Amino acid sequence: MDLGIKGRRAVVCASSKGLGRGCAEALAEAGCDLVLNARGAEALEATAEHIRTKYGVNVVAVAADITTDEGRAKVLKAAGEVDILVNNAGGPPPGMWHDWEREDFIKALDANMLAPIAMIKALVPSMMDRGWGRVVNITSQSVKAPIGVLGLSNSARAGLTGYVAGTSRQVAGSGVNINNLLPGIHATDRAVSLDAGVSKAQGITSEQAKIDRCKTIPAGRYGTAEEFGAMCAFLCSTHAGFIVGQNILHDGGGVNATF
Ligand code: NAP
């Protein structure tokens, strides 16, 4: 399918690895020029070079922490006017509900709620002026079904979801579509660290933790960054112009709900 976005310019935050990289590759395959971002310059440059060579699109790499004002300023300066924004950042650490102090919540809110909101506020006005734009926020299945040990994630992402629900409906009339893409478990470094956490807590191997987790997923496996990226690229495509403010699960059926 031609996604109709060849030549569009996209910023993909937190995209040297994992789900962000999956989104970046799928957008590059659709012909988008990219601004990529991550904190670590080495992996970021390697990903940027891989995408340039494989897809023949322009790629600018900005090493910066997207959860800080300074980091976002660097990314926004390199980005200029863009048509597509994919918001992403690392997820908060696991723990127990009684462990988290104000500072832990502030960090989670900065990373997983206020950073994407700041990027939306910076980039959506020029999309509206030009009458076309797409924003996809990578959130989590924890928005629909809480994951106890990821209470910081449950809280911060729910806040972003509320903001997007209202904002997406305010900007849709100007041709800008904002939606959230909710990953269930995917085979990335994040999943490796979550399995390591279960391994430690339960005294089992990480391999066993993965086998146990797969049994809870109707698809019987972890998702891939490529599958996730393809869904993101579709939401950024010309075909997704009537999808507004939705929370789209990409979880192999992991969330057991009718709606
Ligand atoms: P990942 O494999 O650990 O990759 C994270 C990427 O984000 C890396 O490129 C990392 O590079 C970059 N990054 C992290 N913090 C950053 C920051 N502050 N500023 C800029 N770049 C940053 O993680 P993932 O699995 O792709 O997960 C992406 C998001 O989806 C996370 O918020 C995660 O919690 C959420 N999620 C993932 C899953 C899953 O199963 N994988 C499920 C539900 C939700 P640097 O470290 O070099 O910055």
Boltz pocket constraint, residues with backbone or C-beta under 6 A from the ligand:
constraints:
  - pocket:
      binder: B
      contacts: [[A, 13], [A, 14], [A, 15], [A, 16], [A, 17], [A, 18], [A, 19], [A, 20], [A, 37], [A, 38], [A, 39], [A, 40], [A, 41], [A, 43], [A, 64], [A, 65], [A, 66], [A, 67], [A, 88], [A, 89], [A, 90], [A, 91], [A, 92], [A, 138], [A, 139], [A, 140], [A, 141], [A, 183], [A, 184], [A, 185], [A, 186], [A, 187], [A, 188], [A, 189], [A, 190], [A, 191]]
      max_distance: 6.0
